[in-house]
Amino acid sequence: MTDTTRREFLSSTAGALVAAAGLPAIRPQHHWRGHALDAHDVVVRGGRLLDPAQGIDAVRDIGITRGRVTDIAEQLSIDDVSHVVDARGKLVTPGMIDVHTHVYPGVPTLGIDPDLVGIARGVTTVVDAGSAGAVSFPGFRDYVARPARTRVYGLVNMSRTGMTAPNELALLDYVDVDAVVRTIEESPEVAVGIKVRMLSGIEDRADIEVMRRTREAADRAGVPVTVHIGGQSSPLPRILEFLRPGDVITHAFRRTGSILDDGGRVYPEVREAIENGVWLDIGHGRGNLDFDVAERILDQGVRPQLISSDVHDGNVTGPVFDLPTNVSKFMALGMSLEECVAACTDTAAKVFAYGAELGTLRPGAAADVSVFEVVEGDYTFVDATGNTRPGSRRLVPYVTLRDGLPYGVARG
C-alpha cells in the first residue's frame, strides 16, 4: 500500500470512527497555495498561540522553514509564502504528545494504528506503553514506528512477551532484565523507557521482585519507568519505593487501586514522590479514570502533570476517543485550558528523551503544530466507569502539522 493510499485509508477510517462516536468531523486540510508541498515555507496565521514552555498565550503568526519553527511574531508577511494555514479564531499549540497509547496493531489484541489516533486527531507524538516486549519490539520499531506519519516511540514491557497475554507477568521467567536492557540499547531512537504493569495474579504475589528487576533494568539502560498501578498485592507505598525522579505513575485516577488510601486521602508517599520529581499521569483507558476519584484527588490539591489517553482499539469509539477529548474532560473537571495544554506539550516533552525538541514552538524546534477549534456547547463527558459530568467546551482537531507538513497532504 503506498503512503498516499494508506493515508487516504486512515483518513476515511478516522472519519467513520468519529461519526460512530458522535464527535465533530475532522476538518479538511486546506488553505494551501500551489500543488506540491515542500514544507520549506509555511505560516500559521493569526491563531491564539498557547505555548506553556515559552509562557506565550497571545495571537501570533508562526513561520516555518524546512520543517522547523523560524519566527513567532504578531504578524508575518505572507506575500511570498508558499503555504498558509489560516488559524484565525482557532487555538494553536505545540504538537500534542500522548505519553500512553497502545499502537501496535495485530500483535496485542487491542493495538490500533498510530496515525488513526495520533496525527489524525491533533496529536503529533505518541508513546506506546509497553505493547511490545523484547521479543516483539523489533517489529514494532520497523513496521509501526518508522513508517508512521505520527512520531511514534515505545516503552519496552518488562515481560519478554509484551502484552500478548492477559497478564504478561504471570511467569517471572519472562521478566528478563538482560533482554529489556539489550532491546533498549538496540533501538535507542524508538525505545525511550520501560513499562511495568502491576496486575493481580503476578506469580507468587511477587510484585516486589518484579519492581526490583524493573529498577535494575531502568538503571542499567538509563531510561525512566512507567508503572501501571491498580493490581499490586503489596501496598502502593511499597511499590513507590522503587521509583526515582523522572519515573511515571499511570492510572492514578482509577476507581480501585488509585493513589487514594482507604480513608480517601492521597497517600503521603505519593505527594512525596511528586515533590521528588515523579510524574503523575492519567492513562484514561477502558477502566482507569473515575470522575469521583478524580474530583477527590483534585480537591486535595493534587494535579496530574500528564494527561494521556491509553487509547487502543477497545476504547477508541468510547469512552476514550482520543487525547483532545481527554483534555476536554479535565477542563470539565475544573482544570484550566492552560494546565491541560501544558500536560500534553511542555511537561510531556520532559518525560522521555525523544531525540528532537518537542512540546514547544520555540524558534529552532521541530514544527509540530496542533490547531484546534474550541467549540462551546452543552456536552456530557463519560469516564471509564459510566459516571458523567457536564462540560461547556471541547477541543476539536482542525489542522495538524508534523515537521511543517499537514496530515492529509502528501510529501512533495
MIMI-454529 format. One record per residue (C-alpha): residue in three letters; chain; x, y, z. Coordinates in Angstrom, 1 decimal, always signed. Each point is the difference from the previous one (the first is absolute). Layout:
N
(Ala; A; (X; Y; Z))
...
//
This chain:
412
(Met; A; (+0.0; +0.0; +0.0))
(Thr; A; (+1.5; +3.4; -1.0))
(Asp; A; (+0.4; +2.8; +2.5))
(Thr; A; (-2.7; +2.0; -1.7))
(Thr; A; (-2.5; -2.9; -0.2))
(Arg; A; (+0.7; -0.9; +3.6))
(Arg; A; (-0.6; +3.6; +1.1))
(Glu; A; (-3.3; +0.1; -1.9))
(Phe; A; (-1.0; -3.2; +1.7))
(Leu; A; (+0.8; +1.3; +3.5))
(Ser; A; (-1.8; +3.2; -0.7))
(Ser; A; (-3.2; -1.8; -1.1))
(Thr; A; (+0.3; -2.4; +3.0))
(Ala; A; (+0.5; +2.8; +2.4))
(Gly; A; (-3.1; +1.7; -1.4))
(Ala; A; (-2.0; -3.1; +0.4))
(Leu; A; (+1.0; -0.4; +3.7))
(Val; A; (-0.6; +3.7; +0.7))
(Ala; A; (-3.5; -0.3; -1.5))
(Ala; A; (-0.7; -3.1; +2.0))
(Ala; A; (+1.1; +1.7; +3.2))
(Gly; A; (-2.2; +3.1; -0.7))
(Leu; A; (+3.1; +2.3; -0.1))
(Pro; A; (+0.3; +3.0; -2.3))
(Ala; A; (+1.7; -0.9; -3.2))
(Ile; A; (+3.6; +0.7; -0.7))
(Arg; A; (+0.3; +3.0; -2.2))
(Pro; A; (+1.6; -0.4; -3.4))
(Gln; A; (+3.6; +1.3; -0.3))
(His; A; (-0.2; +3.1; -2.1))
(His; A; (+1.2; +3.6; -0.5))
(Trp; A; (+3.0; -1.4; -2.0))
(Arg; A; (+1.3; +1.9; -3.1))
(Gly; A; (+1.4; -1.8; -2.9))
(His; A; (+0.2; -3.8; -0.5))
(Ala; A; (+3.1; -1.7; +1.4))
(Leu; A; (+0.8; +0.6; +3.6))
(Asp; A; (+3.7; +0.2; +0.9))
(Ala; A; (-0.5; +1.3; +3.6))
(His; A; (+2.8; +2.6; -0.6))
(Asp; A; (-2.2; +3.1; +0.5))
(Val; A; (-3.1; -0.1; +2.1))
(Val; A; (-1.8; +2.5; +2.2))
(Val; A; (-2.7; -0.9; +2.6))
(Arg; A; (-1.9; +3.2; +0.1))
(Gly; A; (-1.8; +1.9; +2.7))
(Gly; A; (-0.9; -2.8; +2.5))
(Arg; A; (+0.1; +0.2; +3.8))
(Leu; A; (+3.4; -1.5; +0.7))
(Leu; A; (+0.1; -1.8; +3.3))
(Asp; A; (+3.6; -1.2; +0.6))
(Pro; A; (+0.5; -0.5; +3.8))
(Ala; A; (+3.7; -0.8; -0.5))
(Gln; A; (+0.5; +3.6; -1.2))
(Gly; A; (-2.6; +1.6; +2.1))
(Ile; A; (-1.9; +1.2; -3.1))
(Asp; A; (-3.7; +0.4; -0.1))
(Ala; A; (-0.8; +2.5; -2.7))
(Val; A; (-1.0; +0.4; -3.6))
(Arg; A; (+3.0; -0.8; -2.1))
(Asp; A; (+1.2; -1.0; -3.4))
(Ile; A; (+2.4; -2.9; -0.2))
(Gly; A; (+2.6; -0.2; -2.8))
(Ile; A; (+1.3; -3.5; -1.0))
(Thr; A; (+3.0; -0.7; -2.3))
(Arg; A; (+1.2; -3.4; -1.0))
(Gly; A; (-2.0; -1.7; +2.8))
(Arg; A; (+1.1; +2.2; +2.8))
(Val; A; (-1.4; +3.1; +1.7))
(Thr; A; (+1.8; +3.1; -1.1))
(Asp; A; (-2.1; +2.9; +1.2))
(Ile; A; (-2.8; +0.9; +2.4))
(Ala; A; (-1.4; +3.5; -0.4))
(Glu; A; (-3.2; +2.0; +0.3))
(Gln; A; (-0.1; +0.1; -3.8))
(Leu; A; (+2.2; -1.6; -2.6))
(Ser; A; (-0.1; +0.9; -3.7))
(Ile; A; (-1.7; -2.7; -2.1))
(Asp; A; (+0.7; +1.7; -3.4))
(Asp; A; (+2.6; -2.6; -1.0))
(Val; A; (-1.1; -2.9; +2.1))
(Ser; A; (-0.8; -3.2; -1.8))
(His; A; (-2.4; -1.4; +2.6))
(Val; A; (-2.2; +1.8; +2.5))
(Val; A; (-2.1; -1.6; +2.8))
(Asp; A; (-2.8; +2.4; +0.9))
(Ala; A; (-0.3; -0.6; +3.8))
(Arg; A; (-1.9; +3.2; +0.8))
(Gly; A; (-2.5; -0.7; +2.7))
(Lys; A; (+1.7; -3.3; +0.8))
(Leu; A; (+2.2; -1.3; +2.8))
(Val; A; (+3.6; -0.8; -1.1))
(Thr; A; (+2.2; -2.2; +2.3))
(Pro; A; (+3.3; -1.8; -0.4))
(Gly; A; (-0.7; -3.4; -1.5))
(Met; A; (-1.7; -2.0; +2.8))
(Ile; A; (+1.7; -3.0; +1.5))
(Asp; A; (-1.9; -3.0; +1.3))
(Val; A; (+2.4; -1.9; +2.4))
(His; A; (-2.3; -3.0; +0.4))
(Thr; A; (-1.5; -1.8; -3.1))
(His; A; (-0.1; -3.5; -1.4))
(Val; A; (+0.9; +0.2; -3.7))
(Tyr; A; (+1.3; -3.4; -1.0))
(Pro; A; (-2.8; -1.3; -2.2))
(Gly; A; (-0.3; -3.7; -0.4))
(Val; A; (+2.4; -1.0; +2.8))
(Pro; A; (-1.7; +0.9; +3.3))
(Thr; A; (-3.7; -0.7; -0.6))
(Leu; A; (-0.9; +3.7; +0.5))
(Gly; A; (+2.7; +1.7; -2.0))
(Ile; A; (-1.1; +2.8; -2.3))
(Asp; A; (+1.7; +1.9; -2.9))
(Pro; A; (+1.9; +2.9; +1.4))
(Asp; A; (-1.0; +2.4; -2.7))
(Leu; A; (-3.7; -0.6; +0.7))
(Val; A; (+0.3; +1.2; +3.6))
(Gly; A; (+3.1; +2.2; -0.5))
(Ile; A; (+0.4; +2.6; -2.7))
(Ala; A; (-3.6; -0.6; -1.3))
(Arg; A; (-1.3; +1.2; +3.4))
(Gly; A; (+2.3; +3.0; +0.7))
(Val; A; (+2.8; -2.0; +1.7))
(Thr; A; (+3.4; +0.1; -1.7))
(Thr; A; (+1.9; -2.4; +2.4))
(Val; A; (-1.2; -3.2; +1.7))
(Val; A; (+1.8; -2.4; +2.4))
(Asp; A; (-1.0; -3.6; +0.0))
(Ala; A; (-0.2; -1.1; +3.6))
(Gly; A; (+1.4; -3.5; +0.0))
(Ser; A; (-1.9; -1.8; -2.7))
(Ala; A; (+3.3; -1.5; -1.1))
(Gly; A; (+2.5; -2.0; +2.0))
(Ala; A; (+3.5; -1.0; -0.9))
(Val; A; (-1.3; -2.7; -2.4))
(Ser; A; (-2.2; +2.3; -2.0))
(Phe; A; (+1.6; +3.4; +0.3))
(Pro; A; (+2.0; -0.2; -3.3))
(Gly; A; (-3.3; -0.5; -1.9))
(Phe; A; (-1.5; +3.0; +1.8))
(Arg; A; (+3.0; +2.1; -0.9))
(Asp; A; (+0.2; -1.0; -3.7))
(Tyr; A; (-3.6; -0.4; -1.0))
(Val; A; (-1.8; +2.5; +2.3))
(Ala; A; (+2.2; +2.7; +1.2))
(Arg; A; (+2.2; +0.7; -3.0))
(Pro; A; (-2.7; +0.2; -2.8))
(Ala; A; (-2.6; +2.0; +2.1))
(Arg; A; (-0.8; +3.6; -0.8))
(Thr; A; (-0.4; +0.5; +3.7))
(Arg; A; (+3.2; +0.0; +2.1))
(Val; A; (-0.1; -3.4; +1.7))
(Tyr; A; (+2.1; -1.1; +3.0))
(Gly; A; (-0.4; -3.0; +2.3))
(Leu; A; (+0.5; -1.2; +3.5))
(Val; A; (+1.5; -3.5; +0.2))
(Asn; A; (-2.2; -2.3; +2.1))
(Met; A; (+1.8; -1.7; +2.9))
(Ser; A; (-1.3; -3.3; -1.3))
(Arg; A; (+1.6; -1.5; -3.0))
(Thr; A; (-3.4; -0.8; -1.4))
(Gly; A; (-1.4; +3.5; +0.2))
(Met; A; (-3.8; +0.3; +0.1))
(Thr; A; (-0.8; -3.1; -1.9))
(Ala; A; (-1.5; -1.7; +3.1))
(Pro; A; (-2.6; +1.2; +2.5))
(Asn; A; (+2.8; +0.2; +2.6))
(Glu; A; (+3.5; +0.1; -1.5))
(Leu; A; (+1.5; -0.1; +3.5))
(Ala; A; (-1.7; -3.3; +1.0))
(Leu; A; (+3.4; -1.8; -0.4))
(Leu; A; (+3.0; +1.6; +1.6))
(Asp; A; (+2.2; -1.8; -2.5))
(Tyr; A; (-1.2; +2.5; -2.6))
(Val; A; (+1.2; +3.0; +2.0))
(Asp; A; (+3.4; +0.1; -1.5))
(Val; A; (+2.2; +3.0; +0.9))
(Asp; A; (+2.7; -0.8; -2.5))
(Ala; A; (-2.5; -0.3; -2.8))
(Val; A; (-1.6; +3.4; +0.8))
(Val; A; (+3.3; +1.8; +0.2))
(Arg; A; (+1.2; -1.6; -3.2))
(Thr; A; (-3.2; +1.0; -1.8))
(Ile; A; (+0.4; +3.7; +1.1))
(Glu; A; (+3.6; +0.1; -1.0))
(Glu; A; (-0.8; -1.4; -3.5))
(Ser; A; (-2.8; +2.5; -0.7))
(Pro; A; (+0.9; +3.3; +1.7))
(Glu; A; (-1.8; +2.1; -2.5))
(Val; A; (-3.4; -1.7; +0.9))
(Ala; A; (+0.4; -1.6; +3.4))
(Val; A; (-0.3; +2.8; +2.5))
(Gly; A; (-0.9; -1.8; +3.2))
(Ile; A; (-1.4; -3.1; +1.8))
(Lys; A; (-3.6; -0.9; +0.8))
(Val; A; (-0.9; -2.3; +2.9))
(Arg; A; (-3.7; -0.9; +0.7))
(Met; A; (-0.8; -0.7; +3.6))
(Leu; A; (-2.8; -2.5; -0.7))
(Ser; A; (-1.7; -2.4; +2.3))
(Gly; A; (+1.2; -3.6; -0.5))
(Ile; A; (+3.7; +0.7; -0.1))
(Glu; A; (+1.7; -3.3; +0.8))
(Asp; A; (+0.3; -0.7; +3.7))
(Arg; A; (-1.1; +3.6; +0.8))
(Ala; A; (+3.5; +1.0; -1.1))
(Asp; A; (-0.8; +3.6; -0.9))
(Ile; A; (+3.0; +1.2; +2.0))
(Glu; A; (+2.3; -2.3; -1.9))
(Val; A; (-1.4; +1.3; -3.2))
(Met; A; (+0.6; +3.6; +1.1))
(Arg; A; (+3.5; -0.9; +1.1))
(Arg; A; (+0.8; -1.4; -3.4))
(Thr; A; (-1.6; +3.0; -1.7))
(Arg; A; (+2.1; +2.4; +2.1))
(Glu; A; (+3.2; -1.9; -1.0))
(Ala; A; (-0.9; +0.1; -3.7))
(Ala; A; (-0.8; +3.7; +0.1))
(Asp; A; (+3.2; +0.9; +1.8))
(Arg; A; (+2.1; -2.1; -2.4))
(Ala; A; (-1.7; +1.4; -3.1))
(Gly; A; (-0.2; +3.6; +1.2))
(Val; A; (-3.7; +0.4; -0.7))
(Pro; A; (-3.1; +0.8; +2.1))
(Val; A; (-2.7; -2.5; +1.2))
(Thr; A; (-3.7; +0.4; -0.5))
(Val; A; (-1.8; -2.1; +2.6))
(His; A; (-3.7; -1.0; -0.5))
(Ile; A; (-1.5; -0.1; +3.4))
(Gly; A; (-3.2; -1.7; +1.2))
(Gly; A; (+0.6; -3.7; +0.3))
(Gln; A; (+3.0; -0.2; +2.3))
(Ser; A; (-0.3; -2.3; +2.9))
(Ser; A; (+2.4; +2.1; +2.1))
(Pro; A; (-1.1; +3.4; +1.4))
(Leu; A; (+0.6; +2.8; -2.6))
(Pro; A; (+2.6; +1.8; +2.2))
(Arg; A; (+2.1; -3.1; -0.2))
(Ile; A; (-0.1; +0.1; -3.8))
(Leu; A; (+0.9; +3.7; +0.0))
(Glu; A; (+3.3; -0.8; +1.8))
(Phe; A; (+1.3; -1.2; -3.3))
(Leu; A; (-0.7; +3.2; -1.9))
(Arg; A; (+2.5; +2.7; -0.7))
(Pro; A; (-0.3; +3.6; -1.3))
(Gly; A; (-1.2; -0.1; -3.6))
(Asp; A; (-2.0; -3.2; +0.4))
(Val; A; (-3.8; +0.0; -0.6))
(Ile; A; (-3.0; -1.2; +2.0))
(Thr; A; (-2.8; -0.7; -2.5))
(His; A; (-3.7; -0.8; +0.6))
(Ala; A; (+0.1; +2.1; +3.1))
(Phe; A; (-3.7; +1.0; -0.1))
(Arg; A; (-1.5; -3.5; -0.3))
(Arg; A; (-2.8; -1.2; +2.2))
(Thr; A; (+1.9; -2.8; +1.8))
(Gly; A; (+3.7; +0.0; +0.7))
(Ser; A; (+0.3; +3.8; -0.6))
(Ile; A; (+2.3; +2.4; +1.9))
(Leu; A; (-2.7; +0.3; +2.8))
(Asp; A; (+0.4; -1.9; +3.2))
(Asp; A; (-2.9; -1.8; +1.8))
(Gly; A; (-1.1; +3.2; +1.5))
(Gly; A; (-0.3; +1.8; -3.3))
(Arg; A; (+3.2; +2.1; +0.5))
(Val; A; (+2.9; +0.2; -2.4))
(Tyr; A; (+2.8; -2.1; +1.3))
(Pro; A; (+2.7; +2.2; +1.6))
(Glu; A; (+2.5; -2.2; -1.8))
(Val; A; (-1.6; +1.1; -3.3))
(Arg; A; (+0.3; +3.6; +0.9))
(Glu; A; (+3.6; -0.5; +0.9))
(Ala; A; (+0.7; -1.9; -3.2))
(Ile; A; (-1.4; +2.9; -2.0))
(Glu; A; (+2.0; +2.5; +1.9))
(Asn; A; (+3.1; -2.1; -0.8))
(Gly; A; (-0.6; +0.1; -3.7))
(Val; A; (-2.3; -3.0; -0.8))
(Trp; A; (-2.6; +0.8; -2.6))
(Leu; A; (-3.7; -0.6; +0.6))
(Asp; A; (-1.9; -1.2; -3.1))
(Ile; A; (-3.7; -0.6; -0.8))
(Gly; A; (+0.1; -2.9; -2.5))
(His; A; (-3.8; +0.1; -0.5))
(Gly; A; (-0.4; -3.4; -1.8))
(Arg; A; (-3.0; -2.2; +0.1))
(Gly; A; (+0.0; -0.3; +3.8))
(Asn; A; (+2.4; +2.5; +1.6))
(Leu; A; (-1.8; +3.3; +0.4))
(Asp; A; (-2.7; +0.6; +2.6))
(Phe; A; (-1.4; +3.5; +0.2))
(Asp; A; (-0.9; -0.4; +3.7))
(Val; A; (+3.6; -1.1; +0.9))
(Ala; A; (+1.4; +2.8; -2.2))
(Glu; A; (-2.1; +2.7; +1.8))
(Arg; A; (+1.1; -1.3; +3.4))
(Ile; A; (+3.7; +0.2; -1.1))
(Leu; A; (-0.4; +3.4; -1.6))
(Asp; A; (-1.8; +1.3; +3.0))
(Gln; A; (+3.1; -0.9; +2.1))
(Gly; A; (+2.2; +2.2; -2.2))
(Val; A; (+1.7; -2.8; -1.9))
(Arg; A; (+0.1; +0.6; -3.8))
(Pro; A; (+0.9; -2.5; -2.7))
(Gln; A; (+3.1; +1.3; -1.7))
(Leu; A; (-0.7; -2.2; -3.0))
(Ile; A; (-3.3; -0.6; -1.8))
(Ser; A; (+0.2; -3.1; -2.2))
(Ser; A; (-2.7; -2.0; -1.8))
(Asp; A; (+1.1; -3.7; +0.3))
(Val; A; (-1.9; -0.2; -3.3))
(His; A; (-0.3; -3.4; -1.8))
(Asp; A; (-2.3; -1.9; -2.2))
(Gly; A; (-2.3; -0.8; +2.9))
(Asn; A; (-0.8; +3.6; +1.0))
(Val; A; (+0.6; +2.2; -3.1))
(Thr; A; (-3.8; +0.1; -0.6))
(Gly; A; (-0.6; +0.8; +3.7))
(Pro; A; (+0.5; +0.9; +2.7))
(Val; A; (+3.5; +1.2; -0.9))
(Phe; A; (-0.2; +1.0; -3.7))
(Asp; A; (+3.2; +2.0; -0.1))
(Leu; A; (+2.3; +2.3; +2.0))
(Pro; A; (-1.8; +3.3; -0.8))
(Thr; A; (-3.2; -1.6; +1.5))
(Asn; A; (+2.0; -0.8; +3.2))
(Val; A; (+1.2; +3.5; +0.2))
(Ser; A; (-3.7; +1.2; -0.3))
(Lys; A; (-0.9; -2.3; +2.8))
(Phe; A; (+2.5; +1.5; +2.4))
(Met; A; (-1.1; +3.5; -0.9))
(Ala; A; (-3.5; -1.2; +1.0))
(Leu; A; (+1.5; -1.1; +3.3))
(Gly; A; (+1.3; +3.5; +0.7))
(Met; A; (+3.5; +0.0; -1.4))
(Ser; A; (+0.9; +3.0; -2.2))
(Leu; A; (+0.6; -0.2; -3.7))
(Glu; A; (+3.6; +1.2; +0.7))
(Glu; A; (+0.6; -2.8; +2.5))
(Cys; A; (-1.4; -2.6; -2.3))
(Val; A; (+2.1; +1.1; -3.0))
(Ala; A; (+3.1; +0.0; +2.1))
(Ala; A; (-0.7; -3.6; +1.1))
(Cys; A; (+0.0; -1.0; -3.7))
(Thr; A; (+2.8; +2.1; -1.3))
(Asp; A; (+2.7; +1.6; +2.2))
(Thr; A; (-0.2; -2.5; +2.8))
(Ala; A; (-0.4; -3.0; -2.2))
(Ala; A; (+3.1; +1.0; -2.0))
(Lys; A; (+2.1; -0.2; +3.2))
(Val; A; (-0.9; -3.6; +0.9))
(Phe; A; (+1.9; -1.9; -2.7))
(Ala; A; (+3.1; +0.7; -2.2))
(Tyr; A; (-1.6; +0.3; -3.4))
(Gly; A; (+3.0; +1.1; -1.9))
(Ala; A; (-1.8; +3.1; -1.2))
(Glu; A; (-1.1; +3.2; +1.6))
(Leu; A; (-3.7; -0.5; +0.5))
(Gly; A; (-2.8; +1.5; +2.1))
(Thr; A; (+0.8; +3.6; -1.0))
(Leu; A; (+0.0; +2.2; -3.1))
(Arg; A; (+3.1; +1.8; +1.0))
(Pro; A; (+2.1; +1.1; -3.0))
(Gly; A; (+2.2; -2.9; -1.0))
(Ala; A; (-2.4; -2.7; +1.3))
(Ala; A; (-1.7; -2.5; -2.2))
(Ala; A; (-3.0; +1.5; -1.7))
(Asp; A; (-2.6; -2.3; +1.6))
(Val; A; (-3.1; +2.1; +0.3))
(Ser; A; (-3.5; -0.9; +1.2))
(Val; A; (-2.9; +2.3; -1.0))
(Phe; A; (-3.3; -0.4; +1.8))
(Glu; A; (-3.4; +1.5; +0.0))
(Val; A; (-1.2; +0.6; +3.5))
(Val; A; (-3.7; -0.7; -0.4))
(Glu; A; (-2.5; +1.3; +2.5))
(Gly; A; (-3.0; -2.1; +0.8))
(Asp; A; (-1.8; -2.2; +2.5))
(Tyr; A; (+2.0; -3.2; +0.2))
(Thr; A; (-0.3; -3.1; +2.1))
(Phe; A; (+3.3; -1.8; +0.6))
(Val; A; (+0.2; -3.6; +1.1))
(Asp; A; (+2.8; -1.6; +2.1))
(Ala; A; (+1.2; -3.6; -0.1))
(Thr; A; (-2.7; -1.1; +2.6))
(Gly; A; (-3.1; +1.6; -1.5))
(Asn; A; (+0.1; +3.2; +2.1))
(Thr; A; (-0.9; +3.1; -1.9))
(Arg; A; (+0.9; +3.7; +0.4))
(Pro; A; (-1.3; +3.0; -1.9))
(Gly; A; (+2.4; +2.2; -1.9))
(Ser; A; (-0.2; +3.2; -2.1))
(Arg; A; (+3.0; -0.3; -2.2))
(Arg; A; (+1.8; -2.6; -2.1))
(Leu; A; (+3.1; +0.0; -2.2))
(Val; A; (-0.6; -1.1; -3.6))
(Pro; A; (+3.0; -0.6; -2.3))
(Tyr; A; (+0.1; +2.4; -2.9))
(Val; A; (+3.5; -0.3; -1.6))
(Thr; A; (+3.0; -2.0; +1.2))
(Leu; A; (+3.6; +0.4; -1.3))
(Arg; A; (+3.0; -2.1; +0.7))
(Asp; A; (+3.4; +1.5; -1.1))
(Gly; A; (-2.1; +2.7; -1.8))
(Leu; A; (-2.0; -2.6; -2.1))
(Pro; A; (-3.7; -0.2; +0.6))
(Tyr; A; (-1.8; -3.3; +0.4))
(Gly; A; (-1.7; -0.9; -3.2))
(Val; A; (+2.5; +1.7; -2.3))
(Ala; A; (+2.5; -2.3; -1.8))
(Arg; A; (+3.7; +0.7; +0.3))
(Gly; A; (+1.2; +2.0; -3.0))
//
